[in-house]
Amino acid sequence: MFRRRESVPFSFVAESDRFRSNVTPPPSPRASVPELLGRSLVGLTVVAGLAGSLLLGIPALDSGSSASHGKQSEASQDR
């Protein structure tokens, strides 16, 4: 059987969960003006699409039974 000659100290294994790096990542680059304008344009397009779908969709969801509930058809007027 092969036996490992160097043993790993238990304290090193136990402390590996608490290891923190002292190296900070580089700062993220700031967005340029065209990127900010593009993001805001996309956001406004999404909001306008949702608002337009609500404005056009709510009348389509109306059942319309309240307006024609009291009316009778022309065929039933002669009877």
All heavy atoms as a GROMACS GRO file, in nm:
protein
  584
    1MET      N    1   0.082  -0.119   0.000
    1MET     CA    2   0.000   0.000   0.000
    1MET      C    3   0.086   0.125   0.000
    1MET      O    4   0.191   0.129   0.062
    1MET     CB    5  -0.088   0.004   0.124
    1MET     CG    6  -0.194  -0.102   0.127
    1MET     SD    7  -0.332  -0.027   0.050
    1MET     CE    8  -0.463  -0.118   0.114
    2PHE      N    9   0.036   0.225  -0.071
    2PHE     CA   10   0.109   0.351  -0.078
    2PHE      C   11   0.067   0.438   0.040
    2PHE      O   12  -0.050   0.457   0.066
    2PHE     CB   13   0.074   0.421  -0.209
    2PHE     CG   14   0.139   0.556  -0.223
    2PHE    CD1   15   0.275   0.565  -0.248
    2PHE    CD2   16   0.066   0.671  -0.210
    2PHE    CE1   17   0.335   0.688  -0.262
    2PHE    CE2   18   0.125   0.794  -0.223
    2PHE     CZ   19   0.260   0.803  -0.249
    3ARG      N   20   0.166   0.487   0.112
    3ARG     CA   21   0.136   0.572   0.226
    3ARG      C   22   0.195   0.710   0.202
    3ARG      O   23   0.308   0.723   0.157
    3ARG     CB   24   0.196   0.511   0.352
    3ARG     CG   25   0.159   0.589   0.473
    3ARG     CD   26   0.192   0.512   0.596
    3ARG     NE   27   0.145   0.589   0.709
    3ARG     CZ   28   0.142   0.544   0.830
    3ARG    NH1   29   0.181   0.422   0.855
    3ARG    NH2   30   0.102   0.619   0.927
    4ARG      N   31   0.117   0.811   0.230
    4ARG     CA   32   0.160   0.948   0.210
    4ARG      C   33   0.261   0.986   0.317
    4ARG      O   34   0.239   0.964   0.435
    4ARG     CB   35   0.037   1.038   0.216
    4ARG     CG   36   0.062   1.179   0.178
    4ARG     CD   37  -0.068   1.253   0.170
    4ARG     NE   38  -0.040   1.390   0.135
    4ARG     CZ   39  -0.131   1.479   0.112
    4ARG    NH1   40  -0.257   1.445   0.121
    4ARG    NH2   41  -0.100   1.601   0.080
    5ARG      N   42   0.372   1.048   0.274
    5ARG     CA   43   0.477   1.080   0.370
    5ARG      C   44   0.449   1.211   0.444
    5ARG      O   45   0.473   1.220   0.562
    5ARG     CB   46   0.611   1.090   0.298
    5ARG     CG   47   0.655   0.957   0.246
    5ARG     CD   48   0.791   0.968   0.186
    5ARG     NE   49   0.822   0.842   0.120
    5ARG     CZ   50   0.937   0.781   0.129
    5ARG    NH1   51   1.034   0.834   0.198
    5ARG    NH2   52   0.957   0.668   0.068
    6GLU      N   53   0.396   1.313   0.372
    6GLU     CA   54   0.366   1.440   0.439
    6GLU      C   55   0.223   1.437   0.489
    6GLU      O   56   0.132   1.410   0.413
    6GLU     CB   57   0.381   1.559   0.344
    6GLU     CG   58   0.512   1.570   0.273
    6GLU     CD   59   0.508   1.500   0.140
    6GLU    OE1   60   0.402   1.496   0.079
    6GLU    OE2   61   0.612   1.448   0.098
    7SER      N   62   0.205   1.467   0.612
    7SER     CA   63   0.069   1.472   0.666
    7SER      C   64   0.020   1.616   0.662
    7SER      O   65   0.096   1.711   0.680
    7SER     CB   66   0.066   1.419   0.808
    7SER     OG   67   0.144   1.502   0.891
    8VAL      N   68  -0.107   1.630   0.639
    8VAL     CA   69  -0.168   1.762   0.638
    8VAL      C   70  -0.212   1.792   0.780
    8VAL      O   71  -0.287   1.714   0.840
    8VAL     CB   72  -0.289   1.766   0.542
    8VAL    CG1   73  -0.355   1.902   0.547
    8VAL    CG2   74  -0.243   1.734   0.402
    9PRO      N   75  -0.165   1.901   0.837
    9PRO     CA   76  -0.206   1.932   0.975
    9PRO      C   77  -0.356   1.959   0.981
    9PRO      O   78  -0.414   2.021   0.894
    9PRO     CB   79  -0.126   2.056   1.011
    9PRO     CG   80  -0.054   2.098   0.890
    9PRO     CD   81  -0.072   1.998   0.784
   10PHE      N   82  -0.418   1.909   1.087
   10PHE     CA   83  -0.562   1.924   1.103
   10PHE      C   84  -0.601   2.070   1.119
   10PHE      O   85  -0.708   2.111   1.075
   10PHE     CB   86  -0.609   1.843   1.224
   10PHE     CG   87  -0.755   1.853   1.247
   10PHE    CD1   88  -0.843   1.783   1.165
   10PHE    CD2   89  -0.806   1.933   1.347
   10PHE    CE1   90  -0.979   1.793   1.184
   10PHE    CE2   91  -0.942   1.943   1.366
   10PHE     CZ   92  -1.029   1.874   1.285
   11SER      N   93  -0.516   2.149   1.181
   11SER     CA   94  -0.550   2.290   1.201
   11SER      C   95  -0.563   2.363   1.068
   11SER      O   96  -0.646   2.452   1.052
   11SER     CB   97  -0.446   2.359   1.289
   11SER     OG   98  -0.321   2.355   1.224
   12PHE      N   99  -0.480   2.324   0.969
   12PHE     CA  100  -0.490   2.388   0.838
   12PHE      C  101  -0.624   2.356   0.773
   12PHE      O  102  -0.688   2.442   0.714
   12PHE     CB  103  -0.375   2.341   0.749
   12PHE     CG  104  -0.385   2.391   0.608
   12PHE    CD1  105  -0.353   2.521   0.578
   12PHE    CD2  106  -0.428   2.308   0.506
   12PHE    CE1  107  -0.361   2.569   0.449
   12PHE    CE2  108  -0.438   2.356   0.377
   12PHE     CZ  109  -0.404   2.486   0.348
   13VAL      N  110  -0.670   2.233   0.783
   13VAL     CA  111  -0.798   2.192   0.725
   13VAL      C  112  -0.912   2.262   0.797
   13VAL      O  113  -1.009   2.308   0.736
   13VAL     CB  114  -0.814   2.039   0.731
   13VAL    CG1  115  -0.950   1.997   0.682
   13VAL    CG2  116  -0.704   1.972   0.650
   14ALA      N  117  -0.903   2.276   0.929
   14ALA     CA  118  -1.009   2.339   1.007
   14ALA      C  119  -1.017   2.488   0.977
   14ALA      O  120  -1.125   2.546   0.977
   14ALA     CB  121  -0.985   2.316   1.155
   15GLU      N  122  -0.903   2.552   0.952
   15GLU     CA  123  -0.903   2.696   0.928
   15GLU      C  124  -0.931   2.731   0.782
   15GLU      O  125  -0.942   2.848   0.749
   15GLU     CB  126  -0.768   2.754   0.969
   15GLU     CG  127  -0.745   2.752   1.118
   15GLU     CD  128  -0.606   2.800   1.154
   15GLU    OE1  129  -0.532   2.839   1.062
   15GLU    OE2  130  -0.574   2.800   1.273
   16SER      N  131  -0.940   2.635   0.696
   16SER     CA  132  -0.961   2.667   0.555
   16SER      C  133  -1.098   2.728   0.530
   16SER      O  134  -1.116   2.802   0.434
   16SER     CB  135  -0.944   2.540   0.470
   16SER     OG  136  -1.047   2.448   0.499
   17ASP      N  137  -1.197   2.700   0.617
   17ASP     CA  138  -1.329   2.762   0.600
   17ASP      C  139  -1.327   2.909   0.637
   17ASP      O  140  -1.408   2.986   0.588
   17ASP     CB  141  -1.432   2.689   0.687
   17ASP     CG  142  -1.456   2.548   0.639
   17ASP    OD1  143  -1.430   2.522   0.520
   17ASP    OD2  144  -1.500   2.465   0.720
   18ARG      N  145  -1.236   2.947   0.721
   18ARG     CA  146  -1.231   3.086   0.767
   18ARG      C  147  -1.133   3.171   0.688
   18ARG      O  148  -1.109   3.286   0.721
   18ARG     CB  149  -1.194   3.090   0.915
   18ARG     CG  150  -1.301   3.030   1.004
   18ARG     CD  151  -1.261   3.042   1.147
   18ARG     NE  152  -1.144   2.956   1.173
   18ARG     CZ  153  -1.075   2.956   1.285
   18ARG    NH1  154  -1.108   3.036   1.382
   18ARG    NH2  155  -0.971   2.876   1.299
   19PHE      N  156  -1.072   3.116   0.586
   19PHE     CA  157  -0.970   3.188   0.511
   19PHE      C  158  -1.032   3.302   0.433
   19PHE      O  159  -1.133   3.285   0.363
   19PHE     CB  160  -0.897   3.094   0.416
   19PHE     CG  161  -0.795   3.163   0.332
   19PHE    CD1  162  -0.674   3.203   0.387
   19PHE    CD2  163  -0.819   3.189   0.199
   19PHE    CE1  164  -0.579   3.268   0.310
   19PHE    CE2  165  -0.725   3.254   0.122
   19PHE     CZ  166  -0.605   3.293   0.177
   20ARG      N  167  -0.976   3.418   0.446
   20ARG     CA  168  -1.020   3.537   0.371
   20ARG      C  169  -0.900   3.592   0.296
   20ARG      O  170  -0.790   3.602   0.349
   20ARG     CB  171  -1.072   3.645   0.465
   20ARG     CG  172  -1.187   3.602   0.550
   20ARG     CD  173  -1.314   3.629   0.477
   20ARG     NE  174  -1.425   3.599   0.566
   20ARG     CZ  175  -1.539   3.551   0.526
   20ARG    NH1  176  -1.558   3.528   0.399
   20ARG    NH2  177  -1.635   3.528   0.610
   21SER      N  178  -0.925   3.631   0.174
   21SER     CA  179  -0.818   3.688   0.094
   21SER      C  180  -0.805   3.837   0.124
   21SER      O  181  -0.904   3.907   0.145
   21SER     CB  182  -0.849   3.669  -0.054
   21SER     OG  183  -0.752   3.734  -0.133
   22ASN      N  184  -0.683   3.885   0.127
   22ASN     CA  185  -0.661   4.028   0.148
   22ASN      C  186  -0.645   4.101   0.016
   22ASN      O  187  -0.608   4.217   0.013
   22ASN     CB  188  -0.540   4.051   0.239
   22ASN     CG  189  -0.412   3.995   0.178
   22ASN    OD1  190  -0.416   3.930   0.073
   22ASN    ND2  191  -0.299   4.018   0.244
   23VAL      N  192  -0.672   4.034  -0.094
   23VAL     CA  193  -0.662   4.095  -0.226
   23VAL      C  194  -0.800   4.144  -0.266
   23VAL      O  195  -0.895   4.068  -0.271
   23VAL     CB  196  -0.608   3.995  -0.330
   23VAL    CG1  197  -0.603   4.059  -0.467
   23VAL    CG2  198  -0.473   3.943  -0.288
   24THR      N  199  -0.812   4.271  -0.294
   24THR     CA  200  -0.941   4.327  -0.334
   24THR      C  201  -0.953   4.321  -0.486
   24THR      O  202  -0.855   4.344  -0.558
   24THR     CB  203  -0.955   4.473  -0.289
   24THR    OG1  204  -0.848   4.548  -0.344
   24THR    CG2  205  -0.953   4.483  -0.138
   25PRO      N  206  -1.071   4.289  -0.537
   25PRO     CA  207  -1.088   4.286  -0.682
   25PRO      C  208  -1.083   4.427  -0.739
   25PRO      O  209  -1.111   4.525  -0.670
   25PRO     CB  210  -1.226   4.224  -0.700
   25PRO     CG  211  -1.296   4.248  -0.573
   25PRO     CD  212  -1.192   4.251  -0.466
   26PRO      N  213  -1.050   4.439  -0.865
   26PRO     CA  214  -1.045   4.574  -0.924
   26PRO      C  215  -1.185   4.633  -0.932
   26PRO      O  216  -1.284   4.561  -0.944
   26PRO     CB  217  -0.987   4.549  -1.064
   26PRO     CG  218  -1.014   4.406  -1.092
   26PRO     CD  219  -1.013   4.336  -0.960
   27PRO      N  220  -1.196   4.764  -0.922
   27PRO     CA  221  -1.328   4.826  -0.929
   27PRO      C  222  -1.390   4.808  -1.067
   27PRO      O  223  -1.320   4.806  -1.169
   27PRO     CB  224  -1.301   4.974  -0.900
   27PRO     CG  225  -1.158   4.994  -0.935
   27PRO     CD  226  -1.089   4.863  -0.909
   28SER      N  227  -1.521   4.795  -1.068
   28SER     CA  228  -1.589   4.777  -1.197
   28SER      C  229  -1.590   4.910  -1.272
   28SER      O  230  -1.602   5.017  -1.212
   28SER     CB  231  -1.732   4.729  -1.175
   28SER     OG  232  -1.803   4.822  -1.097
   29PRO      N  233  -1.577   4.905  -1.404
   29PRO     CA  234  -1.573   5.030  -1.480
   29PRO      C  235  -1.710   5.099  -1.479
   29PRO      O  236  -1.815   5.034  -1.478
   29PRO     CB  237  -1.536   4.985  -1.621
   29PRO     CG  238  -1.574   4.842  -1.628
   29PRO     CD  239  -1.561   4.788  -1.488
   30ARG      N  240  -1.707   5.230  -1.476
   30ARG     CA  241  -1.831   5.307  -1.475
   30ARG      C  242  -1.895   5.303  -1.612
   30ARG      O  243  -1.828   5.299  -1.715
   30ARG     CB  244  -1.802   5.452  -1.436
   30ARG     CG  245  -1.754   5.463  -1.292
   30ARG     CD  246  -1.744   5.607  -1.253
   30ARG     NE  247  -1.875   5.669  -1.272
   30ARG     CZ  248  -1.924   5.762  -1.194
   30ARG    NH1  249  -1.854   5.806  -1.094
   30ARG    NH2  250  -2.042   5.815  -1.218
   31ALA      N  251  -2.026   5.305  -1.614
   31ALA     CA  252  -2.099   5.305  -1.740
   31ALA      C  253  -2.086   5.441  -1.807
   31ALA      O  254  -2.093   5.546  -1.742
   31ALA     CB  255  -2.245   5.273  -1.716
   32SER      N  256  -2.070   5.439  -1.939
   32SER     CA  257  -2.058   5.565  -2.012
   32SER      C  258  -2.197   5.624  -2.035
   32SER      O  259  -2.299   5.561  -2.010
   32SER     CB  260  -1.987   5.541  -2.144
   32SER     OG  261  -2.064   5.454  -2.226
   33VAL      N  262  -2.198   5.745  -2.086
   33VAL     CA  263  -2.325   5.815  -2.110
   33VAL      C  264  -2.412   5.742  -2.213
   33VAL      O  265  -2.532   5.725  -2.190
   33VAL     CB  266  -2.298   5.962  -2.152
   33VAL    CG1  267  -2.426   6.033  -2.190
   33VAL    CG2  268  -2.229   6.037  -2.038
   34PRO      N  269  -2.357   5.694  -2.325
   34PRO     CA  270  -2.443   5.619  -2.419
   34PRO      C  271  -2.500   5.491  -2.359
   34PRO      O  272  -2.614   5.454  -2.389
   34PRO     CB  273  -2.351   5.587  -2.536
   34PRO     CG  274  -2.243   5.688  -2.531
   34PRO     CD  275  -2.226   5.720  -2.386
   35GLU      N  276  -2.423   5.424  -2.273
   35GLU     CA  277  -2.475   5.304  -2.208
   35GLU      C  278  -2.590   5.338  -2.115
   35GLU      O  279  -2.691   5.267  -2.110
   35GLU     CB  280  -2.364   5.232  -2.130
   35GLU     CG  281  -2.264   5.162  -2.218
   35GLU     CD  282  -2.151   5.100  -2.137
   35GLU    OE1  283  -2.138   5.133  -2.017
   35GLU    OE2  284  -2.078   5.019  -2.194
   36LEU      N  285  -2.577   5.446  -2.039
   36LEU     CA  286  -2.684   5.488  -1.949
   36LEU      C  287  -2.810   5.527  -2.027
   36LEU      O  288  -2.922   5.494  -1.988
   36LEU     CB  289  -2.638   5.604  -1.860
   36LEU     CG  290  -2.533   5.570  -1.755
   36LEU    CD1  291  -2.487   5.697  -1.684
   36LEU    CD2  292  -2.590   5.471  -1.656
   37LEU      N  293  -2.790   5.598  -2.138
   37LEU     CA  294  -2.906   5.636  -2.220
   37LEU      C  295  -2.972   5.513  -2.281
   37LEU      O  296  -3.096   5.507  -2.289
   37LEU     CB  297  -2.861   5.733  -2.330
   37LEU     CG  298  -2.824   5.873  -2.284
   37LEU    CD1  299  -2.770   5.956  -2.401
   37LEU    CD2  300  -2.942   5.942  -2.221
   38GLY      N  301  -2.894   5.416  -2.324
   38GLY     CA  302  -2.950   5.295  -2.380
   38GLY      C  303  -3.029   5.216  -2.277
   38GLY      O  304  -3.137   5.165  -2.306
   39ARG      N  305  -2.974   5.206  -2.156
   39ARG     CA  306  -3.047   5.134  -2.050
   39ARG      C  307  -3.178   5.203  -2.015
   39ARG      O  308  -3.281   5.138  -1.994
   39ARG     CB  309  -2.959   5.123  -1.926
   39ARG     CG  310  -2.843   5.029  -1.943
   39ARG     CD  311  -2.756   5.029  -1.820
   39ARG     NE  312  -2.633   4.956  -1.842
   39ARG     CZ  313  -2.533   4.952  -1.756
   39ARG    NH1  314  -2.542   5.016  -1.642
   39ARG    NH2  315  -2.424   4.882  -1.785
   40SER      N  316  -3.175   5.336  -2.006
   40SER     CA  317  -3.298   5.408  -1.973
   40SER      C  318  -3.399   5.398  -2.086
   40SER      O  319  -3.520   5.389  -2.062
   40SER     CB  320  -3.267   5.554  -1.940
   40SER     OG  321  -3.211   5.617  -2.053
   41LEU      N  322  -3.353   5.396  -2.211
   41LEU     CA  323  -3.444   5.381  -2.324
   41LEU      C  324  -3.510   5.244  -2.324
   41LEU      O  325  -3.630   5.232  -2.349
   41LEU     CB  326  -3.369   5.405  -2.454
   41LEU     CG  327  -3.452   5.402  -2.582
   41LEU    CD1  328  -3.555   5.514  -2.579
   41LEU    CD2  329  -3.364   5.415  -2.703
   42VAL      N  330  -3.433   5.141  -2.293
   42VAL     CA  331  -3.491   5.007  -2.284
   42VAL      C  332  -3.593   5.001  -2.170
   42VAL      O  333  -3.702   4.945  -2.185
   42VAL     CB  334  -3.379   4.902  -2.266
   42VAL    CG1  335  -3.436   4.766  -2.228
   42VAL    CG2  336  -3.298   4.890  -2.393
   43GLY      N  337  -3.561   5.060  -2.057
   43GLY     CA  338  -3.653   5.062  -1.944
   43GLY      C  339  -3.782   5.135  -1.976
   43GLY      O  340  -3.892   5.089  -1.943
   44LEU      N  341  -3.769   5.250  -2.042
   44LEU     CA  342  -3.889   5.326  -2.080
   44LEU      C  343  -3.973   5.250  -2.183
   44LEU      O  344  -4.096   5.257  -2.179
   44LEU     CB  345  -3.848   5.462  -2.136
   44LEU     CG  346  -3.802   5.565  -2.034
   44LEU    CD1  347  -3.750   5.690  -2.104
   44LEU    CD2  348  -3.915   5.600  -1.939
   45THR      N  349  -3.908   5.178  -2.273
   45THR     CA  350  -3.982   5.099  -2.372
   45THR      C  351  -4.060   4.988  -2.305
   45THR      O  352  -4.177   4.963  -2.339
   45THR     CB  353  -3.884   5.040  -2.475
   45THR    OG1  354  -3.810   5.147  -2.534
   45THR    CG2  355  -3.957   4.963  -2.582
   46VAL      N  356  -4.001   4.923  -2.207
   46VAL     CA  357  -4.071   4.815  -2.136
   46VAL      C  358  -4.189   4.871  -2.057
   46VAL      O  359  -4.300   4.816  -2.061
   46VAL     CB  360  -3.972   4.741  -2.043
   46VAL    CG1  361  -4.045   4.648  -1.948
   46VAL    CG2  362  -3.871   4.665  -2.124
   47VAL      N  363  -4.170   4.982  -1.988
   47VAL     CA  364  -4.278   5.042  -1.910
   47VAL      C  365  -4.389   5.091  -2.002
   47VAL      O  366  -4.508   5.072  -1.973
   47VAL     CB  367  -4.223   5.158  -1.823
   47VAL    CG1  368  -4.335   5.238  -1.761
   47VAL    CG2  369  -4.133   5.101  -1.715
   48ALA      N  370  -4.354   5.151  -2.114
   48ALA     CA  371  -4.456   5.198  -2.209
   48ALA      C  372  -4.533   5.080  -2.269
   48ALA      O  373  -4.654   5.089  -2.290
   48ALA     CB  374  -4.391   5.280  -2.319
   49GLY      N  375  -4.465   4.971  -2.296
   49GLY     CA  376  -4.534   4.852  -2.348
   49GLY      C  377  -4.631   4.795  -2.247
   49GLY      O  378  -4.743   4.755  -2.283
   50LEU      N  379  -4.592   4.789  -2.122
   50LEU     CA  380  -4.683   4.738  -2.018
   50LEU      C  381  -4.803   4.831  -2.000
   50LEU      O  382  -4.917   4.785  -1.988
   50LEU     CB  383  -4.609   4.722  -1.886
   50LEU     CG  384  -4.506   4.609  -1.881
   50LEU    CD1  385  -4.427   4.616  -1.751
   50LEU    CD2  386  -4.574   4.475  -1.895
   51ALA      N  387  -4.778   4.961  -1.999
   51ALA     CA  388  -4.889   5.057  -1.984
   51ALA      C  389  -4.983   5.051  -2.105
   51ALA      O  390  -5.105   5.055  -2.090
   51ALA     CB  391  -4.834   5.198  -1.966
   52GLY      N  392  -4.927   5.039  -2.224
   52GLY     CA  393  -5.011   5.031  -2.344
   52GLY      C  394  -5.092   4.903  -2.347
   52GLY      O  395  -5.209   4.903  -2.388
   53SER      N  396  -5.033   4.793  -2.303
   53SER     CA  397  -5.109   4.668  -2.302
   53SER      C  398  -5.222   4.675  -2.200
   53SER      O  399  -5.329   4.619  -2.222
   53SER     CB  400  -5.017   4.550  -2.272
   53SER     OG  401  -4.966   4.560  -2.140
   54LEU      N  402  -5.200   4.745  -2.090
   54LEU     CA  403  -5.309   4.761  -1.993
   54LEU      C  404  -5.420   4.850  -2.049
   54LEU      O  405  -5.539   4.820  -2.033
   54LEU     CB  406  -5.256   4.823  -1.863
   54LEU     CG  407  -5.187   4.727  -1.768
   54LEU    CD1  408  -5.129   4.805  -1.650
   54LEU    CD2  409  -5.285   4.623  -1.718
   55LEU      N  410  -5.380   4.960  -2.115
   55LEU     CA  411  -5.481   5.051  -2.169
   55LEU      C  412  -5.563   4.986  -2.280
   55LEU      O  413  -5.683   5.010  -2.292
   55LEU     CB  414  -5.415   5.178  -2.222
   55LEU     CG  415  -5.360   5.274  -2.115
   55LEU    CD1  416  -5.284   5.387  -2.179
   55LEU    CD2  417  -5.474   5.327  -2.029
   56LEU      N  418  -5.500   4.905  -2.362
   56LEU     CA  419  -5.572   4.839  -2.470
   56LEU      C  420  -5.639   4.710  -2.426
   56LEU      O  421  -5.737   4.667  -2.487
   56LEU     CB  422  -5.476   4.810  -2.586
   56LEU     CG  423  -5.417   4.933  -2.654
   56LEU    CD1  424  -5.316   4.891  -2.759
   56LEU    CD2  425  -5.526   5.018  -2.716
   57GLY      N  426  -5.587   4.648  -2.322
   57GLY     CA  427  -5.639   4.519  -2.280
   57GLY      C  428  -5.757   4.526  -2.186
   57GLY      O  429  -5.842   4.436  -2.185
   58ILE      N  430  -5.766   4.629  -2.105
   58ILE     CA  431  -5.875   4.637  -2.008
   58ILE      C  432  -6.011   4.650  -2.078
   58ILE      O  433  -6.105   4.581  -2.039
   58ILE     CB  434  -5.849   4.752  -1.909
   58ILE    CG1  435  -5.737   4.711  -1.814
   58ILE    CG2  436  -5.974   4.787  -1.830
   58ILE    CD1  437  -5.695   4.817  -1.717
   59PRO      N  438  -6.028   4.732  -2.181
   59PRO     CA  439  -6.159   4.733  -2.248
   59PRO      C  440  -6.193   4.599  -2.316
   59PRO      O  441  -6.310   4.561  -2.324
   59PRO     CB  442  -6.145   4.842  -2.354
   59PRO     CG  443  -6.037   4.929  -2.305
   59PRO     CD  444  -5.944   4.840  -2.232
   60ALA      N  445  -6.093   4.526  -2.359
   60ALA     CA  446  -6.118   4.398  -2.423
   60ALA      C  447  -6.163   4.294  -2.321
   60ALA      O  448  -6.233   4.199  -2.355
   60ALA     CB  449  -5.995   4.349  -2.496
   61LEU      N  450  -6.124   4.310  -2.197
   61LEU     CA  451  -6.164   4.216  -2.093
   61LEU      C  452  -6.303   4.244  -2.039
   61LEU      O  453  -6.359   4.160  -1.969
   61LEU     CB  454  -6.063   4.220  -1.977
   61LEU     CG  455  -5.924   4.167  -2.008
   61LEU    CD1  456  -5.832   4.191  -1.890
   61LEU    CD2  457  -5.930   4.020  -2.042
   62ASP      N  458  -6.358   4.360  -2.069
   62ASP     CA  459  -6.492   4.393  -2.024
   62ASP      C  460  -6.592   4.301  -2.093
   62ASP      O  461  -6.591   4.283  -2.214
   62ASP     CB  462  -6.523   4.539  -2.059
   62ASP     CG  463  -6.653   4.586  -1.997
   62ASP    OD1  464  -6.697   4.524  -1.899
   62ASP    OD2  465  -6.707   4.686  -2.047
   63SER      N  466  -6.680   4.240  -2.014
   63SER     CA  467  -6.773   4.142  -2.070
   63SER      C  468  -6.882   4.208  -2.154
   63SER      O  469  -6.936   4.147  -2.244
   63SER     CB  470  -6.836   4.059  -1.959
   63SER     OG  471  -6.912   4.143  -1.874
   64GLY      N  472  -6.917   4.330  -2.123
   64GLY     CA  473  -7.017   4.401  -2.201
   64GLY      C  474  -7.159   4.357  -2.171
   64GLY      O  475  -7.253   4.400  -2.235
   65SER      N  476  -7.177   4.272  -2.073
   65SER     CA  477  -7.312   4.225  -2.043
   65SER      C  478  -7.394   4.331  -1.970
   65SER      O  479  -7.516   4.328  -1.975
   65SER     CB  480  -7.306   4.097  -1.959
   65SER     OG  481  -7.244   4.126  -1.835
   66SER      N  482  -7.330   4.426  -1.905
   66SER     CA  483  -7.404   4.528  -1.832
   66SER      C  484  -7.475   4.624  -1.927
   66SER      O  485  -7.583   4.673  -1.898
   66SER     CB  486  -7.311   4.605  -1.739
   66SER     OG  487  -7.212   4.671  -1.816
   67ALA      N  488  -7.418   4.652  -2.044
   67ALA     CA  489  -7.479   4.745  -2.140
   67ALA      C  490  -7.595   4.679  -2.215
   67ALA      O  491  -7.695   4.742  -2.244
   67ALA     CB  492  -7.375   4.795  -2.238
   68SER      N  493  -7.583   4.552  -2.247
   68SER     CA  494  -7.687   4.486  -2.326
   68SER      C  495  -7.779   4.400  -2.241
   68SER      O  496  -7.860   4.326  -2.295
   68SER     CB  497  -7.622   4.401  -2.435
   68SER     OG  498  -7.546   4.298  -2.374
   69HIS      N  499  -7.767   4.407  -2.110
   69HIS     CA  500  -7.847   4.322  -2.024
   69HIS      C  501  -7.995   4.363  -2.027
   69HIS      O  502  -8.083   4.278  -2.031
   69HIS     CB  503  -7.795   4.330  -1.879
   69HIS     CG  504  -7.871   4.243  -1.784
   69HIS    ND1  505  -7.865   4.106  -1.791
   69HIS    CD2  506  -7.954   4.273  -1.682
   69HIS    CE1  507  -7.941   4.055  -1.696
   69HIS    NE2  508  -7.996   4.155  -1.628
   70GLY      N  509  -8.021   4.491  -2.028
   70GLY     CA  510  -8.160   4.537  -2.026
   70GLY      C  511  -8.223   4.542  -2.165
   70GLY      O  512  -8.343   4.560  -2.178
   71LYS      N  513  -8.147   4.527  -2.269
   71LYS     CA  514  -8.201   4.537  -2.405
   71LYS      C  515  -8.256   4.403  -2.452
   71LYS      O  516  -8.207   4.298  -2.413
   71LYS     CB  517  -8.092   4.582  -2.502
   71LYS     CG  518  -8.042   4.722  -2.473
   71LYS     CD  519  -7.939   4.762  -2.576
   71LYS     CE  520  -7.888   4.902  -2.548
   71LYS     NZ  521  -7.785   4.941  -2.642
   72GLN      N  522  -8.353   4.408  -2.536
   72GLN     CA  523  -8.407   4.287  -2.598
   72GLN      C  524  -8.370   4.290  -2.746
   72GLN      O  525  -8.350   4.397  -2.804
   72GLN     CB  526  -8.559   4.280  -2.583
   72GLN     CG  527  -8.603   4.264  -2.439
   72GLN     CD  528  -8.755   4.259  -2.429
   72GLN    OE1  529  -8.823   4.287  -2.526
   72GLN    NE2  530  -8.803   4.225  -2.313
   73SER      N  531  -8.366   4.175  -2.805
   73SER     CA  532  -8.332   4.170  -2.946
   73SER      C  533  -8.450   4.218  -3.029
   73SER      O  534  -8.565   4.224  -2.985
   73SER     CB  535  -8.295   4.028  -2.986
   73SER     OG  536  -8.407   3.944  -2.972
   74GLU      N  537  -8.424   4.253  -3.156
   74GLU     CA  538  -8.530   4.304  -3.244
   74GLU      C  539  -8.631   4.195  -3.278
   74GLU      O  540  -8.748   4.222  -3.299
   74GLU     CB  541  -8.467   4.357  -3.373
   74GLU     CG  542  -8.384   4.482  -3.351
   74GLU     CD  543  -8.320   4.531  -3.480
   74GLU    OE1  544  -8.360   4.481  -3.587
   74GLU    OE2  545  -8.235   4.619  -3.474
   75ALA      N  546  -8.588   4.071  -3.280
   75ALA     CA  547  -8.678   3.962  -3.312
   75ALA      C  548  -8.782   3.941  -3.202
   75ALA      O  549  -8.895   3.901  -3.230
   75ALA     CB  550  -8.600   3.833  -3.336
   76SER      N  551  -8.747   3.972  -3.079
   76SER     CA  552  -8.842   3.950  -2.970
   76SER      C  553  -8.936   4.067  -2.951
   76SER      O  554  -9.030   4.059  -2.874
   76SER     CB  555  -8.767   3.920  -2.840
   76SER     OG  556  -8.693   4.034  -2.802
   77GLN      N  557  -8.917   4.179  -3.020
   77GLN     CA  558  -9.004   4.295  -3.002
   77GLN      C  559  -9.140   4.272  -3.068
   77GLN      O  560  -9.241   4.323  -3.021
   77GLN     CB  561  -8.939   4.417  -3.064
   77GLN     CG  562  -8.824   4.472  -2.981
   77GLN     CD  563  -8.760   4.594  -3.046
   77GLN    OE1  564  -8.803   4.636  -3.155
   77GLN    NE2  565  -8.661   4.648  -2.980
   78ASP      N  566  -9.148   4.196  -3.175
   78ASP     CA  567  -9.275   4.175  -3.244
   78ASP      C  568  -9.365   4.077  -3.170
   78ASP      O  569  -9.483   4.070  -3.199
   78ASP     CB  570  -9.248   4.124  -3.387
   78ASP     CG  571  -9.179   4.232  -3.470
   78ASP    OD1  572  -9.195   4.350  -3.435
   78ASP    OD2  573  -9.110   4.196  -3.567
   79ARG      N  574  -9.316   4.003  -3.080
   79ARG     CA  575  -9.396   3.901  -3.012
   79ARG      C  576  -9.477   3.955  -2.900
   79ARG      O  577  -9.459   4.040  -2.829
   79ARG     CB  578  -9.306   3.788  -2.962
   79ARG     CG  579  -9.246   3.715  -3.077
   79ARG     CD  580  -9.171   3.597  -3.025
   79ARG     NE  581  -9.110   3.527  -3.140
   79ARG     CZ  582  -9.038   3.421  -3.129
   79ARG    NH1  583  -9.014   3.369  -3.014
   79ARG    NH2  584  -8.987   3.364  -3.235
   0.00000   0.00000   0.00000
